[in-house]
Amino acid sequence: MALTLLILAAGMGSRFGGLKQLEPVGPCGETLLDYSVHDALKSGFDRVLFVIRRDFEATFREQIGARYRDRVEVEYAFQSLERLPEGFAPPPGRVKPWGTGHATWCARAQLNGPFAVINADDFYGRAAFEQLAHFLRTQRAGEAALAGYTLRRTLSENGAVSRGVCEVGPDGLLRSVTEHKGIRPEAVGASRSFSGDEIVSMNCWGFGPDFLPGLHGAFLGFLASLEKGDPLTSEFYLPGAVSDLVATGSLRVRVVPAESDWFGVTYREDKPKVTAALEALTASGAYTKPLFAS
């Protein structure tokens, strides 16, 4: 069974101050994206589909895509503000992208089998890809999976982050995802806003192609109600779309506790810590130096 890794790489990196997708962080200049592709290939994924923007297509193909084209099937989908369902147009004055749900929607025509979705600028660890690959090979219609991470292990010491906090039932099924913005380490702990033990979505999902019609319907609903929010800044988040489909009973999502650490570079000041962690993993033998040496 062919497994596709859908990588959302069209982000602006506004808090980071540049394209995090292309930022070298590994011992030999590897990006976080390199580690995800490496771990996915080792876990049985055999196709990579990038969602990018047209304005950096040439740079991305040269600096990133070319690294993998002799190792795995590589394809591209494109996200843009104007790419919307028939009958809709961007509100006048809007420049902000539509979000991760829209990015996934933009790739729907190229997804005809089971697929995982990840962000390009996060490190998820080999175990997360192994868990999703196992799920995707055995899933039933109407099922999806989320690799869930513990909130306290996804924070930045250098500023606030946004996290989709999950409500998970005793049966291990997702009940809802609620987006919380502005979470700082000092808000986490005993008698504070969050305990730190909450399961959060870091956009590490497993879906079947039967998820896509529901995503399309959710996107139509978002666009139809846009005037009720802020038409210039409201975003169609993938976790929110999943949560809505769960609420209607049209999707069952198994939450799989991640067995690996997450880390990322939300802010440029996060980079030294990430680089040190990757150096340590390489020294332990978890990765080769350079990453694609074997």
C-alpha positions in Angstrom: 0.0 0.0 0.0 1.5 3.3 -1.1 1.7 5.9 1.7 2.0 9.6 1.0 3.6 12.2 3.3 1.9 15.5 2.8 4.1 18.3 4.0 2.7 21.8 4.6 5.6 24.1 3.6 3.8 27.2 2.4 4.1 29.1 5.7 5.4 32.7 6.0 7.5 32.3 9.1 6.5 35.7 10.4 7.6 35.1 14.0 10.8 33.4 12.9 11.7 36.2 10.5 12.2 34.1 7.4 11.4 30.8 5.7 11.9 28.2 8.5 11.4 25.5 5.9 14.9 26.3 4.4 16.7 27.0 7.7 19.8 24.7 8.3 19.7 23.3 11.8 21.4 19.9 11.6 25.1 19.0 12.0 25.7 19.1 8.2 23.2 21.9 7.4 20.0 19.7 7.4 16.6 21.3 7.8 13.9 20.0 10.1 12.2 19.0 6.9 15.1 16.7 6.0 14.6 14.8 9.3 10.9 14.3 8.7 11.4 13.0 5.2 14.3 10.7 6.4 12.2 9.3 9.2 9.1 8.9 7.0 11.1 6.9 4.4 12.5 4.7 7.1 8.9 4.1 8.3 7.6 3.0 5.0 6.3 6.1 3.3 7.1 6.1 -0.4 5.8 9.4 -1.8 6.3 13.0 -0.7 3.9 15.8 -1.6 4.9 19.3 -0.7 2.4 22.2 -0.4 4.3 25.4 -1.2 3.8 28.8 -2.6 4.6 29.7 -6.2 6.8 32.7 -5.2 9.5 30.4 -3.8 8.9 27.4 -6.0 12.3 27.5 -7.8 14.3 28.0 -4.6 12.4 25.2 -2.8 12.8 22.7 -5.7 16.6 23.5 -5.9 17.4 23.6 -2.2 14.9 21.0 -0.8 13.1 18.9 -3.4 16.3 18.0 -5.3 17.7 16.3 -2.2 15.0 13.6 -2.3 14.1 13.1 -6.0 16.5 10.1 -6.3 15.2 8.5 -3.1 11.4 8.9 -3.3 8.6 10.2 -5.6 8.3 13.9 -5.1 5.4 16.1 -6.1 4.2 19.6 -5.5 0.9 21.3 -4.8 0.4 25.1 -4.5 -1.4 27.2 -2.0 -2.4 30.7 -2.8 -4.9 33.3 -1.5 -6.8 33.1 -4.7 -7.2 29.3 -4.8 -10.7 28.9 -3.5 -13.9 26.9 -4.4 -15.9 28.2 -7.3 -18.0 31.2 -6.3 -15.6 32.5 -3.7 -13.0 35.2 -3.9 -10.6 36.6 -1.3 -12.0 39.6 0.6 -10.6 43.0 -0.5 -7.4 43.8 1.4 -6.7 40.3 2.6 -3.0 39.2 2.5 -2.9 36.6 5.3 -2.8 32.9 4.1 -5.9 30.8 4.7 -4.2 28.3 7.0 -3.3 24.6 7.3 -6.8 23.4 6.5 -6.7 25.3 3.2 -3.1 24.0 2.5 -4.4 20.4 2.8 -7.4 21.3 0.7 -5.1 22.6 -2.1 -3.5 19.1 -2.4 -6.7 17.1 -2.5 -6.6 16.3 -6.2 -3.2 14.6 -5.7 -4.3 12.5 -2.7 -5.9 9.2 -3.8 -4.7 6.9 -1.0 -3.8 7.0 2.7 -1.7 9.9 3.7 0.0 11.6 6.7 0.0 15.4 7.2 2.8 17.3 8.9 4.3 20.8 9.2 7.6 21.4 7.4 9.1 23.2 10.4 8.6 20.7 13.2 10.6 17.7 14.3 8.3 14.8 15.2 10.7 11.9 15.6 10.9 8.5 14.0 8.3 6.9 16.3 5.6 9.2 15.2 6.0 8.2 11.6 6.1 4.5 12.5 2.9 4.9 14.5 1.1 6.7 11.7 2.3 4.3 9.0 1.0 1.4 11.0 -2.3 3.1 11.5 -2.7 4.0 7.8 -2.1 0.4 6.7 -4.9 -0.9 9.0 -7.4 2.0 9.1 -11.0 1.6 8.3 -13.3 4.0 6.4 -14.2 7.1 8.4 -11.1 6.8 10.7 -8.1 9.1 11.2 -5.3 9.3 13.6 -3.5 12.1 15.5 0.0 11.8 17.0 -0.6 13.7 20.2 2.2 15.5 22.1 2.2 16.7 25.7 1.8 20.5 26.0 4.7 21.1 28.3 7.1 19.5 25.8 6.0 21.8 22.9 6.6 25.2 24.4 9.2 27.9 23.5 11.3 29.7 26.1 11.4 32.6 23.7 7.8 33.6 23.3 4.2 32.6 23.1 2.9 29.8 20.9 -0.5 28.7 19.6 -1.6 25.1 20.3 -4.6 23.0 19.5 -5.5 21.5 22.9 -7.3 18.2 22.6 -10.1 16.6 24.6 -9.6 12.9 24.5 -12.1 10.4 25.7 -11.3 7.3 27.9 -11.6 5.2 24.7 -8.6 7.2 23.2 -10.8 8.9 20.6 -10.6 12.6 20.0 -13.6 14.6 21.2 -12.5 18.1 20.2 -9.6 20.4 19.4 -9.6 23.9 20.8 -7.1 26.5 19.5 -5.4 28.5 22.3 -3.1 31.4 21.4 -0.5 33.1 23.4 0.6 30.1 25.6 3.8 30.9 27.5 5.8 28.6 29.8 4.8 30.6 32.8 1.1 29.8 32.1 1.8 26.1 32.5 2.0 24.2 35.8 0.1 23.7 39.0 -2.8 26.1 39.6 -2.2 27.8 36.3 -4.1 28.0 33.0 -2.7 24.6 31.9 -1.3 21.7 33.8 1.2 20.9 31.0 -0.2 17.3 30.7 -2.7 18.3 28.0 -2.5 16.5 24.7 -2.0 19.0 21.9 -2.1 18.7 18.1 1.2 19.6 16.3 -0.4 18.8 12.9 0.8 15.2 12.7 -2.2 13.4 11.3 -3.1 10.2 9.4 -6.0 10.3 7.0 -7.7 8.2 4.3 -8.8 9.8 1.1 -12.4 9.6 2.4 -11.5 12.5 4.7 -11.2 14.9 1.8 -14.9 15.4 1.0 -15.5 16.3 4.6 -12.6 18.7 4.5 -14.1 20.3 1.4 -17.5 20.7 3.1 -15.9 22.2 6.2 -14.0 24.7 4.1 -17.2 25.8 2.3 -18.8 26.3 5.7 -15.8 28.4 6.8 -15.9 30.6 3.8 -19.7 31.0 3.9 -19.5 32.3 7.5 -16.3 34.4 7.1 -18.2 37.6 7.5 -19.1 36.6 11.1 -15.4 36.7 12.0 -12.6 38.8 10.7 -12.4 38.3 6.9 -8.9 39.7 6.8 -7.3 37.4 9.4 -9.6 34.4 10.1 -7.9 31.1 9.2 -9.1 27.6 8.3 -7.1 25.4 10.6 -6.8 21.7 10.0 -7.3 20.8 13.6 -10.5 22.9 13.7 -11.8 21.2 10.6 -11.1 17.8 12.1 -12.8 18.8 15.3 -15.9 19.9 13.4 -16.1 16.6 11.6 -15.7 14.7 14.8 -18.6 16.8 16.4 -20.9 15.7 13.6 -20.0 12.1 13.9 -18.6 11.8 10.4 -15.0 11.1 11.5 -13.4 9.1 14.2 -9.9 10.1 15.3 -7.7 7.8 17.3 -5.2 9.8 19.4 -1.9 8.0 19.5 0.4 9.4 22.2 3.6 10.3 20.5 6.6 8.1 21.6 9.1 10.7 20.5 10.0 14.2 21.4 8.8 17.2 19.4 10.8 20.4 18.9 10.7 23.3 16.5 11.9 26.8 15.7 8.9 29.1 16.3 11.4 31.9 17.0 14.9 32.4 15.7 16.1 32.2 19.3 14.9 28.6 19.4 17.5 27.5 16.9 20.5 26.9 19.2 18.4 24.5 21.4 17.2 22.6 18.3 20.7 22.4 16.9 22.0 21.0 20.1 19.2 18.4 20.3 20.0 17.2 16.8 23.7 17.0 17.5 22.9 14.8 20.5 20.6 12.5 18.5 23.3 12.2 15.9 26.0 11.4 18.5 23.7 8.8 20.0 23.5 7.0 16.6 19.9 7.8 15.9 21.0 9.7 12.7 23.9 9.5 10.4 26.2 12.4 9.6 25.3 13.6 7.0 21.7 12.6 7.4 21.3 10.9 4.0 24.7 9.2 4.0 23.0 5.8 4.0 
